[in-house]
Structures are given as C-alpha cells and as structure tokens.
C-alpha cells in the first residue's frame, strides 16, 4: 500500500437522526475497505482517525501510534520548522 498522503474536502451530511460522511470510492479502493466493514474510530481534540483494527492487531503498538500522532498534531509548527532546517 502506498504511503502517499492526499487531501480531499468532504461534507458532513444528515443521515436519518445521525450524521455521516461519504468516502470517495478511490479512497476506499486505496485502503482496501469494503461496504459493511467495521472500523475503529479514535477521537481527540484535533480530529478523528478511522482505521481497520485487523491491519494493526498489537494493542500496545496502536496506543503508541496514537500517542505519536497526537504529539505530532500538537507540535506540528515546531516539527515543520525543524524539518526545514
């Protein structure tokens, strides 16, 4: 699987009493996700992450990865400045 990052705009839509987003087919294809598949949702103050729990089964690794991603979001400006130097 490619590690290439992409940015796309999507819209939150009302679906019955709840809300949802529509994921583009090319995104689903790239991730190998299918209709009806169960994903895990992680939420923090900066956003959400969806992932297939079957692809990363080690709970300790998942916890470490989440901590690293939260730190990268929190210190994004500093990390960007370091990357340029």
Protein Blocks (a to p, Z undefined) as FASTA:
>chain_A
ZZbdcddddddddehjbccddddfklmmmnopaehiacdddddfkbccdddfklmmblkl
mmmmmmmmmmmmmmmmmmmmmmmZZ
